[in-house]
Structures are given as structure tokens and as C-alpha cells.
Amino acid sequence: MTVEQIPVTTLAGGHRLELTVHTLRGASDGPRMVMFGGIHGDEPMGSETVRRLLDAIDPAQLSGTVVAVPVANPYAHQALTRNTPLDGVNLNRIFPGDRGGSVTEQLAAVLSGILEGADYFIDFHSGGNFATVEYAYLHDAGAEMSRAYGTSVLYRGHPYGGSATGWALEKGVRCMVSELGGGGQRIGHYLKRGVDGTLNVLRAIGMLPGDPVAPPEDQVIVDTLTTLRPAVGGTVVSDFGAARLGERVPKGTVLAKVVSPYTSEELEVITAPYEPSILVLGREHLTNVAPGDYGFMVADGATAKPADPG
């Protein structure tokens, strides 16, 4: 394995911003797989999953090449923020970037160059500092990866404009986005699932030997995934945390209440909108929340379809 520092830009304080790129070459020819972690700095689970994968993949068994960027946004990673603190920009909304632009635009441009010529791409995300999530995006180009990854919910959603995945799909790359873990909850559980799931993906696409493990029998595809955002800030009190992800709850179920830590006033009630609602992102029993934060994410269970293994 080789480790390379790719220059991005020089900051006003004299610091040279670089991206660390790991290249793992297999014993035989095969596809080129690119992996990113840490596009959002408040999602360190992705960075750690990529780091562990680099240790878990045996080059002697690998067909092809794995190119991995564990930390795609170093300053956001340092600050544990979703957006780059230097310019306030969300890296996953400005691909393919601009080599003459702001810090984040230049990061996107360098990352786009790394993606050029890839056959496969996995973008590792998670919930942020206070939320835990569990699903994977399903795209026609790369559907075999999403199914093999092993989450019980696959979301057939369009990638965000300016996202790394959206740009890669336009370039003909087969893509998967992992949304797994976060919020400091069940860390070991989700790291193991991310590593095991990705190794299974590599088997499914022929980059590692052996038969892939079959997807879970209850794996479903959903077309509707709704984010429930509180309109007010305060303290969120909930009984729907990480241990209950994947659970189907009746419409109208109270997922959380937002209360004032100052007056104890109940400010808002967040309820499940579908019959049933499948919980894919939740918060722990007690967290702070700002207006418009990710509160919960739910899928419409009535329209969920069994995943086709073909």
C-alpha cells in the first residue's frame, strides 16, 4: 500500500492543506474502487470505517485497486462540523469543485480528480454529533453494492445536487452511499457492520474471493424518506434512539418532545407521519436541538417493497 499527500491549497496562515490518499493494489488486475470518508466533519464514523477497511483488506486476495481518502474534509473533521469552518460551505453540494475557488471548492476539485476513472465509489456517511442513522442509498448503477452492504432499508433517492455521488454517477461510476451510525452510539456495532458490509460488497463485485453473504430477508426498498426537523430549539426528549432503528411504528406515534430547558414548557411534539413509519434516523433520550436540525428520518412503510436480489 502507498500513502500519498495530494496538495490542495495554502492558507493565509501558511498551512499547506493536503489530502491523504491510500492506494491498495491487489495481486491481480481488476476494477478501481474509490472510497471517501469524512466529507462531513461531524461524521467521523465514515473516516474510521475507511481506516479499518484498509487494515482488513488483504492485497494478496484483492483483484484490482482500492483508492481511499479516509478524511475528505480535514478542517471540518478537526472541528466536528458538517460544513468547512473556513468558508462555511458544505463539501457535498459543490462537486466537481473549482481549483480557483474557496477552500471547499478546491477540496471538491481535488477529490473529483481522484474519482476520475473509477469503476466503483463508496461514500461513507453517518448521523452527525447527536443523531444515529441506518440505511444505504440505492442507485441503478451500483445497486448490487447497496444490496450486498446489508442494511435493512435501501433508499432509492436522487443524489443531492453537487454531491460526490451525483457527479460520479454522471461520469458512469457505479456508486453506493452508506449512512450508518453516528451520535456516539453503538460505535463498535456500526464499525463492524460498515467493515463487514464493505468486504461483502467487494466479494459481490468480484474484487475479493468467496461468495457474498445474502442480504437480510427483511431488506426493503423505499422511495419516500422524510426528515422531521424541529421548528424550535430546546431539549429533545425521546425514546427512539439507535437501538430502535429499523422499527415500524404506527402513524401518530410520538417520537419526541421538544421542551424548554429554561421554563419546562413543551414547545413541540414530533410524531410519525406514515402508517407505518420506518425509523431510519433517531436521537438518544436527551439531546440539544436547534431549529431545523435533523430530528428524525422515517420511511413510508406502506410503500416499502422487498428488495430484489437480482
C-alpha angles and dihedrals in degrees: 000000000000126000118206133184110218115199118235107171145311118257127220090256091059096254115140109223112216138170119228111224124190119201119195113189118199128223091251137035120270145121128333113242120193121196128189127191129180102027082144112045095213089063105073091156089080093053092049092047091054091047092052092046091057088057093043100052113087109214090206089062097040124103109200132358135304116205112190134185105188094185112034095172109035099181093047088047090053092049096040089232130140093225129046105269093214095065105004093239126144105233092207093063103054109055131171084033131195127269088209096046138085123310093272093045089053091049089053091049093053092045090050089055090053090051093052110111096011120145094199135020132191119189112197117212136158140177115297130247095307107022135073123207138187124190142082132229116246119212126175088237100060101014091134089062095051093050093048092048088075109224114147092229124055116187117210094204133146113253117251115265110266094017122141089241094050091051093046092051089053087055092054096256117147105236144195129180118205117208103184134146129338137143092082090279129133090350098170092046095054096041090054091047092049094050096041092044093051093048087052089051090053090052091048092055094043099252092116126036125249137055115295119242111256117253116259113280091237094053110136137184118227129190097189121064117166128195114215108209123185114238092211136044126241140091119330115214113192143158093203107088135141095301091062099050111129092029119134113226130185121259111271095029109149105242096177147341125224111217133181112251087204104051103011088237116154103239103177142357120215114206136183110264102199137062095256112006118203110214112225101158126032144162130232123255095278127022138145117246137191125208109282096016121142102273105166137336121214135179125216103255093192091067097039114124129200110260114254109230091205 
